[in-house]
C-alpha cells in the first residue's frame, strides 16, 4: 500500500478520559479482560502479518522494533510467493525477532482464518483493502489486538462492518491502531495542536493536495487466473482498492477530518476521470480527482489527487484561518500579525511508522487501550463519498450516502471469474 508524533492523539485522550469517568482507573484495570494486555515487557508479544506486500513487510519491521520483546511469528497472504519474499526480507532485517516457521505461513484467500486461530497476540492487517472487513471481524472475534492499514474498506457496507467490529473491540478491551500514520507524526501533532488552540484563528478553508506520480503494476502471467491477475494488481480495480482517492489520498482527507474534529462534511461534489491511464491494464480507476467537501459551519475543503507522471507534484495541507495560514506537512504557521512558527524536529523523535506501533505496544503493556476505529472509519467513508461524487457527477450528502449501503465486489470469490469492472462515467453512472 502507498503511504506518505508528537503528543498523544485526541482520540486516545478522549477515550481514556471517558474510561476514567465511567469506571475509575483501578476498577477499569480490575475488570478488563485478561487477554487485553500484558503485564510486563518480559512477556513476549507474538505478531502475525496479513498481507505480505511492501507496506505489510514494512509494518512488520516497525512492529518488531517498537518493543523489546516482540516477535513476528506468523505470515499470511493470498499468494505463497509473497509470503516467501516477505519472510526472506524479515529474516534479513530482524534476525531472531522474526520467528516464523513453515507451519505458520498461511496462504490462500482463507489463510487469515488459520492465522487468527494461532497463538499470535497482535495482527497487522495490511492486505488488499477489499478483504479488510473480513479480517477485522475475524480479529475481534479471535480477541487479537489490531493494527489496521487504510482504507478500512472500499464501500459503505464494508465500512459499516468495520465500524461495528471496532465498537466490539472497544467493549473487549482490544487495541485498534490505524495506519493513517500522520496522526502519529510528532511534528504534525504539534502543528495540529497549535491550529486547534487558535494560532490562525477560526478555520475558514482547507486545501488538500496529493499530486504525485504513478505507482507499480505487476504485469500479467498466463498462469494467473482472472481473479489472481486483479488481486495481484489490486490498485487498479475499485472494488479491491477503493480507487486512488481512498487508497492514497485518504491521508490528506484524514488531516482535513482531524482539523474538523472528525465531524463528517454535510455534502460533497467533484470531478475526475482517466486522462492518461486509459488502457485495459489500468482496470477501472481514475487517474485524477478534484472534490469540494462542505461542512455545516461553512468551512470547505478543496481536495485534489492525481497520479500522472511528468507533472508538478505537491503533497501538502494548506489551512486558511481568520488570522493566519498553516502548512501542515511543512510544519509551519504564519499568523497575519507576528512571527512565523516552525516546529523543530529532533533526532530523538521516532518516525511516524515506528510511533504508531510504539504507542500500540505501550497501550497493550499498560492495559490502556487505544481505539482509532471511529476516525479511521469516518475518514474512509469521506474518501468513498468523494469518489462516488466524482463517479456520478452528482452532489452527495453525508446522510444519503450512509443510507445507500453501497457494496462493491462479489459475495463469494471464484478464482476463475471476476466482477465486471466498468469505468464510471459522470452523468450516466448511478
N, C-alpha and C positions, 0 to 999 in steps of 0.2 A: 504494500500500500504506500501511497505517496504521503509525505509529511512536510511540513515546512522545513527558583521561582520565588517571588521571593517573600513571604508571609503566608499564613495558611489561607486556603480558599474560603470564600464566603459561604459556600455550600457546607463545607465541613464545620465551620464555626457555628452556623445556624443549627446544624443537626446536633452538635454536641450541646449547645445551649438548650435546645428543646429536650434532649435526653435528660439533662441535669434537672430541668424544671419539672419533668414528669416523674422521675424516679429517684433522683439524688444519686450522686456518684457511687456510693457504697452499695446501694440497692441494685443499681444497674450492673455493677460488677458481679454481685452475688447471683443475679438471676440470668445473666447472659449465658446462652448455651455453651457447653464445654468446647464444642468444635469451633467456636467463633474466634478464639485467639490462642496464642501460645504464650506461656508464662515467661519464657526465658530465651535469651539469644543462643543458649546451648541446645535448644530444641530445634532440630533440623526441620526446615520447611521445604517440602518437595513440590516442584513446579512442573506442570505439564503444558506444552505448547500445542495449540491447534492452529494450523496454518503456517507452513514452513517456508514461506517466501522470504524476501529480503527484510520486510518490515517485521515479520514474526521472528526471524532469527535475530534481528537486532534487539527486539523486545526481550528475548530470552537472555541475551548478553546483559542488557540493562538490569533485568530482574536478578540474575545471578550475582551481579556486582553490587546490588543495592543493600545487601545484608550479609554479614559474615558467615551465616550458617544457612545458606540457601543452595539447593542443588536442582539442576534440571534433570528430571528422571523419566519423562515420557514425552514422545513426539507423535503428532498426528497430522496427516494431510491426505487429501483425496488421492494423491499420487505418490508412490513409493520413491521415485527418483528425487522428488522434492525433499522427502524425509532424509534420504541418504546425503544429499547435498548439504542440508542444514546441519545434520549430525556431524559431518566432517568439519564444517566451519566452527561449530560449537566446541568440539573436542580440541581443535587447534587454539581457539580463543580462551576457553575456560578451563582447560586441563581437567583436574579432578572434580571441578564443580559441575561438569557435565557427566552424569552417571546414568546414561540411557543404555539399557541392554536391548537385545533384539526382541525380547518378549514385551517390550514397552514401546515399540514402534507400530503404530496403528494406521493403516492406510484404508482408503475407500471412503465413500460418502457417509457411511455409518461408523467409521472408525472412532469418532468422538465419543460414542457410547461406551466403547471399551476403555478409553482414557478416563472418562468420568467414573467408571467402575473401579479404577485403580486407586492406589493409596496416595495420590497427589493431594496437597493441601490447597494449592493455588493453580488456577488455569489462566492462560494467556489466550484470549480469543482474538486471533489475528488472521482468520480465514477470509475468503471472499464474502463481502457483506450480506449477500442473499441468505447465507446459512446462519447468520448471527442469531436470529430469534430461536432457532432450534438449539443452538449451542448455549445461549443464555438460559433458556428454560431448563435444559439438562444440568447445567452447572449449579443452578439454585436448588434444584431437586436433590442433587448429589451433595449439597452443603459444601461447595467449594468457594473459596474467595476468588474474586474475578478481576482481571484486567481486561477491559473491553475496548478494542480498537473502533475507530469511526469508519463509516457511519454505522449505526446500530441496526439498520435495515435499509431496504430500498423502496419501501412503500408504507402506506399508512397502517395497513393491517399488521405488518411485521413490527412496526414501531410500537404499536399498542401492546403487542405481546411482550416486547422487551420492557416496556414501561411497567407492566404488571409484574414481570419477573423481578424487576428492581425493587418494587414495593414488597414482594415476598422476601427478597434478600434482606431488606431492612428489618423486617419482622424477625428474621432468623439470626440477626447479628452478623451477617456476612458483609464483607467489604466489596464495593464495586467502584473501581477506579477507571476513569475514562481515558482513552487515547487522544482526547482533544488537548494536546500537550501544552499549548500556550498557557493554559490555566495553571500549569505547574512551573512556568518560567519565572524566576525571581524578579527579573527586570520588568517584565510585563505586569506582574502583580503590583510592583511599586508604582508604575505609571497609572494603572487602573485605580489604585487606591487614591492617588492624588486627584485624578479626574472626578472620582466619586465624592471626594472631600471638597470639591468646588474650585479646583485650580483654574478651570477655564469657564467657570460659571455653569449655567444650565446648558446641557447638550441640546443643540438645535438640529444638527445633521451629522451623519456618519457616511463616510465613503470607504468601501471595502474593495480593494484591488487584489486579484490573484491572476496576474497576467504573466504567463510563463510559456515555456516551450513544450515540445512533445515528450511522450513517455515511451516505454518499451512496448514491443509486440513480439510474441514468442513464435511467430510463424505458424506453419501447418505441418502436419505429418500424416502421410497416407494411412498410418496405423491407428490414428486417433479417430474415435467415433465423433459424430456431430456434437454431442454434449461435451466430450473431452476437449474438443477444439475451443468451444465457447468458455468453458471453465478455466482452461489454461490462459485464455486471452480475455479474462473476465472484465477488464477495464472498459471494453468497447461495447458491452451489452447492458442496457439499462436495467434489466431485471436482475442482473448479477452485481452491478457496481453502484447503481443509482445515478449514473452519469457524472461528469466531472464536477458539477456543482455540489453534489452530495459527497463524492469521494475525495475531492481535493479542496475545493473552495469552501467546504464546510468549516475549515479552520478560521477563515476570515469571518464568516457568518457567526461563528461562535463568539468571536470577540465583540461583535455588534450586540449579540444577545446578552453577553456579560455586562456590557455597558448599560443595557436597558433592564438590568436586574432580572434577567431571564423571563421577562414578560413577553409573550409572543406578539408579533405585529398583528394588527387587525385585518390587514389586506396586503396583497402583492400583485404587481403586474410586471411584465417584462418582455424581452425579445431574445432570440437566439437562433442558432442554426448550424449548418455544416457548410463551410466555405472551402476548406482545404481537404479535410478527411472525408472524401465522398465515395471512395471505393468500398467494395463489399467487405474487405478485410477489417474495416473500421466499425463494423457492426452497425448499431443504430443510435449511437450517442452523438451529441453536438460537439463542435469544437469551440463555441463561444456562447456566453450568456451575459445578459445585462438585465438587472432587476431593480425595481423600486419597492422597498418594504415600507409600510406606513403604520405608525403607532397612533393610539387614541389621543395622545397629547400633542400630536402634530409633528413629532420627530420623524424624519425619513432616513432610511439607509439606502444608499445608492451602491449597488453591488455589480462588479464586473469580473468575469472569469474568462480566460482564454488559454487554449493550448495549441498554439501555432508557432512554428519555427520561423526565425528571421525577423521577428517583431520586437518592438520595445517591451522589455519586461519590467514589471513592478509588482511587488508583493508588500503592501503596506496598508495601514489603517489610519485614515485621516479623520480626526474628530474636530468638529467645529462647535464651539460654545459661545455663550453670550459675551464672555470676557477673555477669550483666547482660543488657541488651537493646539492640538496634540497630534503627534505621530507615534503610534504605539510601539511598533517594532523598532523604530529608531530611538525609542525611549526618551523622547523629548516633549517638553511642554513650553509653549510660548504664550504667555499672557499678553493681553492688549497693553497693559501697563506693567512695567517692571522687567526684571531679568528673566531670561530663558532658564529652564531647568533641564538637566540631563542626568539620567541615572548612571552612576558609576559602577561598573561591574568589577568584581574582584576574582582572582584566580581560584579562590576557595569555593566559589558558588558552583553548585552542580549544574550540569546540563539538564535541560528540562526532561529529556528522555530518561535520565537517571533519577531525577527528582520525583517523578510520578511513581516510580517503583519504590524509592526510598520511603515515601510517605505511606504507600500501601503496606509495606512490611512493618513499618513502625506502628501503624494502626493495628495490625494483627498482633504484634507483640504486646501492645499496651491494652488490647481489648477495647479500643475506642474507634468503632467502625467509621469509615468514610463511605458515603454513598453518593456518587455523582449521577445517579440514574435520572433524576428529574431534568437536569440541564442537558445531558447528552441526548435524551430522547426528544426534548423540545427543539434543540438545535438541528437534529436530523430531520425533524418534521418541517422546520423552516426551510431547510435546503430542498427537500422534496416539494414543498409548496411553490418555491421559486421555479423549480424545474417544470412543474405542471402548468404554471402560469405562462412560461415560455413555450412549452409544447403546444398549448391550446391557443395562445394569443388572447386569453381572457384574463380579466381581473378576478382574483380568487380571494375570498375572505377566509380567515382562520377557522371560524365556526363551521362554515360549509365544507371546508377542506377536511376537517376531522370527521365529519359525518359521512364523507364519501366512502370510507373504508377501502380505499384503493388497494388493490392487490396485484402484484406482478409475478410472473413465473408460474410454472405448473404446480399442481397439488402434489404430484408424485413425479420424481425424476426417472428418466429412462435414458441409458447411455446411447441409445440409437435414435433418439428423437430430441428435438429442441423446440421451445416455443417460437411462434412467429415473431420476428423482430423487425417491425416496420419503423422507418424513420418518421418521427412525429412532424406533422405539417400544420403550423399555426393557422387558425381559421377554419380547419377542417377536422383536426384531431379533437375528439371529445375529451 
